[in-house]
Amino acid sequence: MLAAGYDYLPRFHTGVIVANNQFIANSPQLLEKFLRAYFKSNVYAKAHLDEYKAFYAKRLGVDPKVVDAAVQRELPIWANDPNVSLAEVEETQKIQLALGFQKEIYDAAKFVNLAFIPKNTAP
């Protein structure tokens, strides 16, 4: 590897969890439970890397060396921080636009809903 993308684009936003408006309206408690479990599992995985990597390799049928390399590459940016920065989303969109991956900049505030993010995601 010549370089890691986050070395050059440290504010490029890559992670998303998507739910449609109907699901949000009809199942807010389920959405909250899912997000709580999602972040709790991420905290657990990071605190128990050997167990996580073994599970990942077995579950996906991937060589453990490949899993180890993938996890090592992600560790510098694996923050378990559920807060989404609208400024970073906008910066990401500008990069996407410049590269031709987007036709316009969207108002992220219309699409990003942080209301269901668990308040305490610390380990």
N, CA, C and O atoms as a GROMACS GRO file, in nm:
protein
  492
    1MET      N    1   0.086  -0.116   0.000
    1MET     CA    2   0.000   0.000   0.000
    1MET      C    3   0.090   0.123   0.000
    1MET      O    4   0.183   0.133   0.080
    2LEU      N    5   0.062   0.214  -0.089
    2LEU     CA    6   0.141   0.336  -0.100
    2LEU      C    7   0.097   0.442   0.001
    2LEU      O    8   0.180   0.517   0.052
    3ALA      N    9  -0.032   0.446   0.028
    3ALA     CA   10  -0.083   0.547   0.121
    3ALA      C   11  -0.222   0.506   0.168
    3ALA      O   12  -0.292   0.432   0.099
    4ALA      N   13  -0.261   0.554   0.284
    4ALA     CA   14  -0.396   0.532   0.334
    4ALA      C   15  -0.479   0.655   0.299
    4ALA      O   16  -0.434   0.768   0.317
    5GLY      N   17  -0.599   0.633   0.250
    5GLY     CA   18  -0.684   0.743   0.209
    5GLY      C   19  -0.706   0.845   0.318
    5GLY      O   20  -0.710   0.965   0.292
    6TYR      N   21  -0.720   0.798   0.443
    6TYR     CA   22  -0.746   0.891   0.552
    6TYR      C   23  -0.626   0.980   0.584
    6TYR      O   24  -0.641   1.081   0.653
    7ASP      N   25  -0.507   0.943   0.534
    7ASP     CA   26  -0.392   1.032   0.550
    7ASP      C   27  -0.409   1.158   0.466
    7ASP      O   28  -0.361   1.265   0.502
    8TYR      N   29  -0.477   1.144   0.352
    8TYR     CA   30  -0.495   1.256   0.261
    8TYR      C   31  -0.633   1.320   0.270
    8TYR      O   32  -0.650   1.437   0.238
    9LEU      N   33  -0.730   1.242   0.315
    9LEU     CA   34  -0.867   1.290   0.328
    9LEU      C   35  -0.918   1.257   0.468
    9LEU      O   36  -1.009   1.175   0.483
   10PRO      N   37  -0.860   1.319   0.572
   10PRO     CA   38  -0.894   1.279   0.708
   10PRO      C   39  -1.039   1.308   0.749
   10PRO      O   40  -1.087   1.251   0.846
   11ARG      N   41  -1.107   1.394   0.677
   11ARG     CA   42  -1.245   1.427   0.712
   11ARG      C   43  -1.345   1.364   0.615
   11ARG      O   44  -1.462   1.401   0.615
   12PHE      N   45  -1.299   1.270   0.532
   12PHE     CA   46  -1.387   1.202   0.437
   12PHE      C   47  -1.476   1.106   0.514
   12PHE      O   48  -1.427   1.016   0.581
   13HIS      N   49  -1.606   1.126   0.504
   13HIS     CA   50  -1.701   1.046   0.581
   13HIS      C   51  -1.738   0.920   0.503
   13HIS      O   52  -1.781   0.929   0.388
   14THR      N   53  -1.720   0.802   0.564
   14THR     CA   54  -1.744   0.678   0.491
   14THR      C   55  -1.855   0.590   0.549
   14THR      O   56  -1.909   0.506   0.477
   15GLY      N   57  -1.890   0.607   0.675
   15GLY     CA   58  -1.985   0.515   0.736
   15GLY      C   59  -2.128   0.565   0.734
   15GLY      O   60  -2.153   0.683   0.761
   16VAL      N   61  -2.221   0.476   0.704
   16VAL     CA   62  -2.363   0.512   0.709
   16VAL      C   63  -2.446   0.394   0.759
   16VAL      O   64  -2.412   0.278   0.734
   17ILE      N   65  -2.552   0.424   0.827
   17ILE     CA   66  -2.657   0.329   0.861
   17ILE      C   67  -2.785   0.394   0.811
   17ILE      O   68  -2.814   0.508   0.845
   18VAL      N   69  -2.859   0.321   0.732
   18VAL     CA   70  -2.975   0.379   0.665
   18VAL      C   71  -3.104   0.315   0.714
   18VAL      O   72  -3.111   0.193   0.732
   19ALA      N   73  -3.205   0.397   0.734
   19ALA     CA   74  -3.342   0.351   0.764
   19ALA      C   75  -3.437   0.442   0.688
   19ALA      O   76  -3.415   0.563   0.678
   20ASN      N   77  -3.544   0.384   0.634
   20ASN     CA   78  -3.639   0.469   0.562
   20ASN      C   79  -3.735   0.534   0.660
   20ASN      O   80  -3.746   0.492   0.776
   21ASN      N   81  -3.804   0.636   0.614
   21ASN     CA   82  -3.894   0.714   0.700
   21ASN      C   83  -4.005   0.629   0.761
   21ASN      O   84  -4.043   0.651   0.876
   22GLN      N   85  -4.056   0.533   0.686
   22GLN     CA   86  -4.163   0.447   0.738
   22GLN      C   87  -4.112   0.363   0.856
   22GLN      O   88  -4.181   0.351   0.957
   23PHE      N   89  -3.993   0.306   0.843
   23PHE     CA   90  -3.937   0.227   0.952
   23PHE      C   91  -3.911   0.315   1.074
   23PHE      O   92  -3.941   0.275   1.187
   24ILE      N   93  -3.857   0.433   1.052
   24ILE     CA   94  -3.830   0.525   1.162
   24ILE      C   95  -3.960   0.560   1.236
   24ILE      O   96  -3.964   0.560   1.359
   25ALA      N   97  -4.064   0.590   1.160
   25ALA     CA   98  -4.192   0.628   1.220
   25ALA      C   99  -4.260   0.512   1.292
   25ALA      O  100  -4.319   0.531   1.398
   26ASN      N  101  -4.251   0.392   1.234
   26ASN     CA  102  -4.323   0.277   1.289
   26ASN      C  103  -4.245   0.199   1.395
   26ASN      O  104  -4.305   0.128   1.477
   27SER      N  105  -4.113   0.211   1.394
   27SER     CA  106  -4.033   0.126   1.484
   27SER      C  107  -3.921   0.204   1.553
   27SER      O  108  -3.806   0.160   1.549
   28PRO      N  109  -3.950   0.317   1.615
   28PRO     CA  110  -3.841   0.394   1.676
   28PRO      C  111  -3.768   0.319   1.786
   28PRO      O  112  -3.647   0.334   1.800
   29GLN      N  113  -3.840   0.240   1.865
   29GLN     CA  114  -3.774   0.165   1.973
   29GLN      C  115  -3.680   0.058   1.915
   29GLN      O  116  -3.571   0.036   1.968
   30LEU      N  117  -3.722  -0.006   1.808
   30LEU     CA  118  -3.638  -0.107   1.744
   30LEU      C  119  -3.513  -0.042   1.685
   30LEU      O  120  -3.403  -0.098   1.693
   31LEU      N  121  -3.530   0.074   1.627
   31LEU     CA  122  -3.416   0.146   1.572
   31LEU      C  123  -3.316   0.182   1.682
   31LEU      O  124  -3.196   0.166   1.665
   32GLU      N  125  -3.367   0.230   1.794
   32GLU     CA  126  -3.280   0.263   1.908
   32GLU      C  127  -3.207   0.140   1.959
   32GLU      O  128  -3.087   0.146   1.988
   33LYS      N  129  -3.278   0.027   1.970
   33LYS     CA  130  -3.215  -0.097   2.016
   33LYS      C  131  -3.107  -0.143   1.919
   33LYS      O  132  -2.999  -0.186   1.960
   34PHE      N  133  -3.137  -0.135   1.789
   34PHE     CA  134  -3.039  -0.174   1.688
   34PHE      C  135  -2.912  -0.090   1.701
   34PHE      O  136  -2.801  -0.143   1.703
   35LEU      N  137  -2.929   0.041   1.710
   35LEU     CA  138  -2.812   0.129   1.718
   35LEU      C  139  -2.734   0.107   1.846
   35LEU      O  140  -2.610   0.110   1.845
   36ARG      N  141  -2.804   0.085   1.956
   36ARG     CA  142  -2.734   0.057   2.083
   36ARG      C  143  -2.652  -0.072   2.069
   36ARG      O  144  -2.537  -0.076   2.110
   37ALA      N  145  -2.712  -0.176   2.010
   37ALA     CA  146  -2.641  -0.303   1.990
   37ALA      C  147  -2.525  -0.286   1.892
   37ALA      O  148  -2.417  -0.342   1.913
   38TYR      N  149  -2.547  -0.210   1.788
   38TYR     CA  150  -2.443  -0.188   1.688
   38TYR      C  151  -2.319  -0.125   1.751
   38TYR      O  152  -2.208  -0.173   1.733
   39PHE      N  153  -2.340  -0.016   1.826
   39PHE     CA  154  -2.225   0.053   1.886
   39PHE      C  155  -2.164  -0.028   1.999
   39PHE      O  156  -2.042  -0.029   2.017
   40LYS      N  157  -2.247  -0.097   2.075
   40LYS     CA  158  -2.194  -0.181   2.183
   40LYS      C  159  -2.108  -0.293   2.123
   40LYS      O  160  -2.003  -0.326   2.177
   41SER      N  161  -2.153  -0.352   2.013
   41SER     CA  162  -2.075  -0.460   1.951
   41SER      C  163  -1.943  -0.408   1.894
   41SER      O  164  -1.842  -0.478   1.897
   42ASN      N  165  -1.943  -0.285   1.844
   42ASN     CA  166  -1.819  -0.225   1.794
   42ASN      C  167  -1.721  -0.202   1.907
   42ASN      O  168  -1.602  -0.229   1.892
   43VAL      N  169  -1.768  -0.152   2.019
   43VAL     CA  170  -1.682  -0.129   2.136
   43VAL      C  171  -1.625  -0.263   2.183
   43VAL      O  172  -1.506  -0.273   2.213
   44TYR      N  173  -1.711  -0.366   2.189
   44TYR     CA  174  -1.667  -0.499   2.232
   44TYR      C  175  -1.562  -0.555   2.135
   44TYR      O  176  -1.459  -0.606   2.177
   45ALA      N  177  -1.590  -0.544   2.006
   45ALA     CA  178  -1.498  -0.598   1.906
   45ALA      C  179  -1.361  -0.533   1.916
   45ALA      O  180  -1.259  -0.601   1.910
   46LYS      N  181  -1.359  -0.403   1.933
   46LYS     CA  182  -1.230  -0.333   1.942
   46LYS      C  183  -1.154  -0.370   2.068
   46LYS      O  184  -1.031  -0.374   2.068
   47ALA      N  185  -1.227  -0.397   2.176
   47ALA     CA  186  -1.164  -0.435   2.303
   47ALA      C  187  -1.120  -0.582   2.304
   47ALA      O  188  -1.040  -0.622   2.388
   48HIS      N  189  -1.173  -0.662   2.211
   48HIS     CA  190  -1.143  -0.806   2.203
   48HIS      C  191  -1.107  -0.841   2.058
   48HIS      O  192  -1.174  -0.922   1.994
   49LEU      N  193  -1.000  -0.780   2.009
   49LEU     CA  194  -0.965  -0.794   1.867
   49LEU      C  195  -0.940  -0.937   1.823
   49LEU      O  196  -0.982  -0.975   1.714
   50ASP      N  197  -0.874  -1.018   1.904
   50ASP     CA  198  -0.846  -1.156   1.862
   50ASP      C  199  -0.976  -1.233   1.843
   50ASP      O  200  -0.992  -1.306   1.745
   51GLU      N  201  -1.068  -1.218   1.937
   51GLU     CA  202  -1.198  -1.285   1.927
   51GLU      C  203  -1.275  -1.234   1.804
   51GLU      O  204  -1.335  -1.312   1.730
   52TYR      N  205  -1.273  -1.102   1.784
   52TYR     CA  206  -1.344  -1.042   1.671
   52TYR      C  207  -1.288  -1.092   1.539
   52TYR      O  208  -1.364  -1.130   1.450
   53LYS      N  209  -1.156  -1.092   1.526
   53LYS     CA  210  -1.094  -1.135   1.401
   53LYS      C  211  -1.122  -1.282   1.372
   53LYS      O  212  -1.145  -1.319   1.257
   54ALA      N  213  -1.120  -1.366   1.474
   54ALA     CA  214  -1.151  -1.509   1.456
   54ALA      C  215  -1.296  -1.526   1.412
   54ALA      O  216  -1.324  -1.605   1.322
   55PHE      N  217  -1.387  -1.455   1.475
   55PHE     CA  218  -1.529  -1.461   1.438
   55PHE      C  219  -1.548  -1.415   1.294
   55PHE      O  220  -1.617  -1.480   1.215
   56TYR      N  221  -1.488  -1.303   1.260
   56TYR     CA  222  -1.499  -1.245   1.127
   56TYR      C  223  -1.447  -1.344   1.022
   56TYR      O  224  -1.514  -1.367   0.921
   57ALA      N  225  -1.330  -1.400   1.045
   57ALA     CA  226  -1.270  -1.493   0.949
   57ALA      C  227  -1.357  -1.616   0.930
   57ALA      O  228  -1.380  -1.660   0.817
   58LYS      N  229  -1.406  -1.673   1.040
   58LYS     CA  230  -1.489  -1.793   1.031
   58LYS      C  231  -1.624  -1.763   0.965
   58LYS      O  232  -1.668  -1.837   0.877
   59ARG      N  233  -1.688  -1.656   1.008
   59ARG     CA  234  -1.821  -1.622   0.958
   59ARG      C  235  -1.822  -1.592   0.808
   59ARG      O  236  -1.913  -1.632   0.736
   60LEU      N  237  -1.717  -1.522   0.761
   60LEU     CA  238  -1.711  -1.484   0.621
   60LEU      C  239  -1.624  -1.576   0.536
   60LEU      O  240  -1.615  -1.559   0.414
   61GLY      N  241  -1.562  -1.674   0.600
   61GLY     CA  242  -1.479  -1.768   0.526
   61GLY      C  243  -1.357  -1.700   0.464
   61GLY      O  244  -1.318  -1.731   0.351
   62VAL      N  245  -1.298  -1.608   0.539
   62VAL     CA  246  -1.184  -1.531   0.491
   62VAL      C  247  -1.059  -1.576   0.565
   62VAL      O  248  -1.066  -1.610   0.683
   63ASP      N  249  -0.947  -1.577   0.496
   63ASP     CA  250  -0.820  -1.613   0.557
   63ASP      C  251  -0.792  -1.519   0.675
   63ASP      O  252  -0.802  -1.398   0.661
   64PRO      N  253  -0.758  -1.575   0.792
   64PRO     CA  254  -0.730  -1.491   0.909
   64PRO      C  255  -0.624  -1.384   0.884
   64PRO      O  256  -0.630  -1.277   0.945
   65LYS      N  257  -0.527  -1.410   0.796
   65LYS     CA  258  -0.425  -1.309   0.766
   65LYS      C  259  -0.486  -1.188   0.694
   65LYS      O  260  -0.444  -1.074   0.714
   66VAL      N  261  -0.586  -1.216   0.610
   66VAL     CA  262  -0.655  -1.107   0.540
   66VAL      C  263  -0.734  -1.024   0.640
   66VAL      O  264  -0.734  -0.901   0.633
   67VAL      N  265  -0.802  -1.092   0.732
   67VAL     CA  266  -0.879  -1.021   0.835
   67VAL      C  267  -0.786  -0.937   0.920
   67VAL      O  268  -0.816  -0.821   0.950
   68ASP      N  269  -0.673  -0.993   0.960
   68ASP     CA  270  -0.578  -0.918   1.042
   68ASP      C  271  -0.531  -0.793   0.969
   68ASP      O  272  -0.525  -0.685   1.028
   69ALA      N  273  -0.497  -0.807   0.842
   69ALA     CA  274  -0.452  -0.691   0.764
   69ALA      C  275  -0.562  -0.586   0.753
   69ALA      O  276  -0.535  -0.466   0.765
   70ALA      N  277  -0.685  -0.629   0.731
   70ALA     CA  278  -0.797  -0.535   0.719
   70ALA      C  279  -0.821  -0.461   0.850
   70ALA      O  280  -0.842  -0.340   0.850
   71VAL      N  281  -0.818  -0.533   0.960
   71VAL     CA  282  -0.840  -0.470   1.091
   71VAL      C  283  -0.727  -0.373   1.123
   71VAL      O  284  -0.752  -0.263   1.171
   72GLN      N  285  -0.604  -0.412   1.098
   72GLN     CA  286  -0.490  -0.324   1.125
   72GLN      C  287  -0.500  -0.195   1.044
   72GLN      O  288  -0.463  -0.087   1.092
   73ARG      N  289  -0.550  -0.206   0.921
   73ARG     CA  290  -0.564  -0.089   0.835
   73ARG      C  291  -0.672   0.006   0.888
   73ARG      O  292  -0.662   0.127   0.872
   74GLU      N  293  -0.776  -0.050   0.952
   74GLU     CA  294  -0.887   0.031   1.002
   74GLU      C  295  -0.865   0.088   1.142
   74GLU      O  296  -0.930   0.187   1.178
   75LEU      N  297  -0.777   0.030   1.220
   75LEU     CA  298  -0.760   0.074   1.359
   75LEU      C  299  -0.736   0.225   1.376
   75LEU      O  300  -0.791   0.284   1.469
   76PRO      N  301  -0.657   0.289   1.290
   76PRO     CA  302  -0.634   0.433   1.310
   76PRO      C  303  -0.760   0.519   1.299
   76PRO      O  304  -0.765   0.629   1.353
   77ILE      N  305  -0.862   0.469   1.230
   77ILE     CA  306  -0.984   0.549   1.213
   77ILE      C  307  -1.105   0.487   1.282
   77ILE      O  308  -1.216   0.540   1.270
   78TRP      N  309  -1.087   0.378   1.354
   78TRP     CA  310  -1.197   0.308   1.421
   78TRP      C  311  -1.222   0.378   1.555
   78TRP      O  312  -1.162   0.344   1.656
   79ALA      N  313  -1.312   0.475   1.553
   79ALA     CA  314  -1.332   0.560   1.670
   79ALA      C  315  -1.456   0.525   1.752
   79ALA      O  316  -1.466   0.568   1.867
   80ASN      N  317  -1.549   0.449   1.697
   80ASN     CA  318  -1.675   0.417   1.767
   80ASN      C  319  -1.750   0.543   1.809
   80ASN      O  320  -1.816   0.546   1.912
   81ASP      N  321  -1.738   0.646   1.729
   81ASP     CA  322  -1.805   0.773   1.759
   81ASP      C  323  -1.927   0.785   1.668
   81ASP      O  324  -1.912   0.802   1.547
   82PRO      N  325  -2.047   0.776   1.724
   82PRO     CA  326  -2.167   0.777   1.640
   82PRO      C  327  -2.209   0.914   1.590
   82PRO      O  328  -2.298   0.924   1.505
   83ASN      N  329  -2.148   1.018   1.640
   83ASN     CA  330  -2.188   1.152   1.597
   83ASN      C  331  -2.138   1.180   1.456
   83ASN      O  332  -2.020   1.161   1.425
   84VAL      N  333  -2.228   1.226   1.372
   84VAL     CA  334  -2.196   1.256   1.234
   84VAL      C  335  -2.179   1.407   1.221
   84VAL      O  336  -2.266   1.484   1.259
   85SER      N  337  -2.067   1.446   1.168
   85SER     CA  338  -2.039   1.588   1.146
   85SER      C  339  -2.095   1.627   1.009
   85SER      O  340  -2.051   1.577   0.906
   86LEU      N  341  -2.192   1.718   1.009
   86LEU     CA  342  -2.248   1.765   0.883
   86LEU      C  343  -2.143   1.838   0.799
   86LEU      O  344  -2.148   1.835   0.676
   87ALA      N  345  -2.048   1.902   0.865
   87ALA     CA  346  -1.939   1.968   0.794
   87ALA      C  347  -1.854   1.864   0.720
   87ALA      O  348  -1.812   1.888   0.607
   88GLU      N  349  -1.828   1.750   0.784
   88GLU     CA  350  -1.750   1.644   0.719
   88GLU      C  351  -1.828   1.581   0.605
   88GLU      O  352  -1.770   1.545   0.503
   89VAL      N  353  -1.959   1.566   0.622
   89VAL     CA  354  -2.042   1.513   0.513
   89VAL      C  355  -2.037   1.608   0.394
   89VAL      O  356  -2.029   1.565   0.279
   90GLU      N  357  -2.043   1.738   0.422
   90GLU     CA  358  -2.036   1.836   0.313
   90GLU      C  359  -1.899   1.831   0.244
   90GLU      O  360  -1.890   1.836   0.122
   91GLU      N  361  -1.794   1.822   0.324
   91GLU     CA  362  -1.659   1.813   0.266
   91GLU      C  363  -1.647   1.687   0.180
   91GLU      O  364  -1.587   1.691   0.072
   92THR      N  365  -1.702   1.577   0.228
   92THR     CA  366  -1.700   1.452   0.152
   92THR      C  367  -1.774   1.470   0.019
   92THR      O  368  -1.727   1.425  -0.085
   93GLN      N  369  -1.889   1.535   0.024
   93GLN     CA  370  -1.966   1.557  -0.098
   93GLN      C  371  -1.888   1.642  -0.198
   93GLN      O  372  -1.895   1.618  -0.319
   94LYS      N  373  -1.814   1.741  -0.150
   94LYS     CA  374  -1.734   1.825  -0.239
   94LYS      C  375  -1.628   1.742  -0.311
   94LYS      O  376  -1.603   1.761  -0.430
   95ILE      N  377  -1.568   1.650  -0.238
   95ILE     CA  378  -1.469   1.561  -0.299
   95ILE      C  379  -1.536   1.470  -0.401
   95ILE      O  380  -1.486   1.452  -0.512
   96GLN      N  381  -1.651   1.415  -0.363
   96GLN     CA  382  -1.726   1.328  -0.454
   96GLN      C  383  -1.766   1.404  -0.582
   96GLN      O  384  -1.757   1.350  -0.692
   97LEU      N  385  -1.810   1.528  -0.565
   97LEU     CA  386  -1.850   1.611  -0.678
   97LEU      C  387  -1.730   1.637  -0.770
   97LEU      O  388  -1.740   1.624  -0.892
   98ALA      N  389  -1.617   1.673  -0.711
   98ALA     CA  390  -1.496   1.701  -0.789
   98ALA      C  391  -1.449   1.579  -0.867
   98ALA      O  392  -1.392   1.592  -0.976
   99LEU      N  393  -1.472   1.461  -0.812
   99LEU     CA  394  -1.430   1.337  -0.879
   99LEU      C  395  -1.536   1.284  -0.975
   99LEU      O  396  -1.514   1.183  -1.043
  100GLY      N  397  -1.651   1.350  -0.980
  100GLY     CA  398  -1.756   1.306  -1.072
  100GLY      C  399  -1.846   1.196  -1.017
  100GLY      O  400  -1.921   1.135  -1.092
  101PHE      N  401  -1.840   1.171  -0.887
  101PHE     CA  402  -1.923   1.067  -0.827
  101PHE      C  403  -2.058   1.119  -0.779
  101PHE      O  404  -2.146   1.041  -0.744
  102GLN      N  405  -2.075   1.251  -0.779
  102GLN     CA  406  -2.200   1.317  -0.742
  102GLN      C  407  -2.224   1.428  -0.843
  102GLN      O  408  -2.130   1.486  -0.896
  103LYS      N  409  -2.352   1.456  -0.869
  103LYS     CA  410  -2.386   1.563  -0.963
  103LYS      C  411  -2.411   1.695  -0.893
  103LYS      O  412  -2.405   1.801  -0.956
  104GLU      N  413  -2.440   1.692  -0.763
  104GLU     CA  414  -2.468   1.813  -0.688
  104GLU      C  415  -2.442   1.789  -0.540
  104GLU      O  416  -2.428   1.675  -0.495
  105ILE      N  417  -2.436   1.898  -0.464
  105ILE     CA  418  -2.420   1.890  -0.319
  105ILE      C  419  -2.560   1.889  -0.258
  105ILE      O  420  -2.642   1.975  -0.289
  106TYR      N  421  -2.585   1.794  -0.171
  106TYR     CA  422  -2.715   1.782  -0.104
  106TYR      C  423  -2.706   1.841   0.036
  106TYR      O  424  -2.600   1.840   0.098
  107ASP      N  425  -2.817   1.891   0.085
  107ASP     CA  426  -2.825   1.941   0.221
  107ASP      C  427  -2.832   1.820   0.315
  107ASP      O  428  -2.938   1.761   0.333
  108ALA      N  429  -2.720   1.785   0.372
  108ALA     CA  430  -2.711   1.665   0.456
  108ALA      C  431  -2.805   1.670   0.575
  108ALA      O  432  -2.850   1.566   0.623
  109ALA      N  433  -2.835   1.789   0.624
  109ALA     CA  434  -2.924   1.802   0.739
  109ALA      C  435  -3.063   1.746   0.710
  109ALA      O  436  -3.135   1.709   0.803
  110LYS      N  437  -3.100   1.739   0.584
  110LYS     CA  438  -3.230   1.681   0.546
  110LYS      C  439  -3.229   1.529   0.554
  110LYS      O  440  -3.335   1.467   0.559
  111PHE      N  441  -3.110   1.468   0.555
  111PHE     CA  442  -3.098   1.323   0.548
  111PHE      C  443  -3.036   1.260   0.672
  111PHE      O  444  -3.057   1.142   0.698
  112VAL      N  445  -2.962   1.337   0.747
  112VAL     CA  446  -2.892   1.285   0.865
  112VAL      C  447  -2.978   1.311   0.988
  112VAL      O  448  -3.014   1.424   1.018
  113ASN      N  449  -3.011   1.202   1.057
  113ASN     CA  450  -3.094   1.211   1.177
  113ASN      C  451  -3.018   1.146   1.292
  113ASN      O  452  -3.000   1.025   1.296
  114LEU      N  453  -2.973   1.229   1.384
  114LEU     CA  454  -2.895   1.178   1.497
  114LEU      C  455  -2.980   1.157   1.621
  114LEU      O  456  -2.927   1.127   1.728
  115ALA      N  457  -3.111   1.171   1.608
  115ALA     CA  458  -3.201   1.163   1.724
  115ALA      C  459  -3.198   1.026   1.791
  115ALA      O  460  -3.225   1.016   1.911
  116PHE      N  461  -3.167   0.921   1.718
  116PHE     CA  462  -3.173   0.786   1.773
  116PHE      C  463  -3.038   0.732   1.817
  116PHE      O  464  -3.027   0.618   1.861
  117ILE      N  465  -2.934   0.815   1.805
  117ILE     CA  466  -2.800   0.772   1.843
  117ILE      C  467  -2.795   0.753   1.995
  117ILE      O  468  -2.838   0.841   2.070
  118PRO      N  469  -2.745   0.638   2.042
  118PRO     CA  470  -2.734   0.617   2.187
  118PRO      C  471  -2.647   0.726   2.250
  118PRO      O  472  -2.547   0.769   2.193
  119LYS      N  473  -2.687   0.769   2.367
  119LYS     CA  474  -2.616   0.877   2.436
  119LYS      C  475  -2.483   0.832   2.493
  119LYS      O  476  -2.389   0.912   2.499
  120ASN      N  477  -2.472   0.707   2.534
  120ASN     CA  478  -2.347   0.658   2.592
  120ASN      C  479  -2.300   0.539   2.513
  120ASN      O  480  -2.356   0.430   2.525
  121THR      N  481  -2.196   0.559   2.431
  121THR     CA  482  -2.139   0.450   2.353
  121THR      C  483  -1.997   0.418   2.399
  121THR      O  484  -1.927   0.339   2.335
  122ALA      N  485  -1.955   0.477   2.507
  122ALA     CA  486  -1.819   0.452   2.557
  122ALA      C  487  -1.810   0.310   2.612
  122ALA      O  488  -1.908   0.255   2.662
  123PRO      N  489  -1.689   0.250   2.602
  123PRO     CA  490  -1.671   0.113   2.653
  123PRO      C  491  -1.686   0.105   2.803
  123PRO      O  492  -1.674  -0.004   2.860
   0.00000   0.00000   0.00000
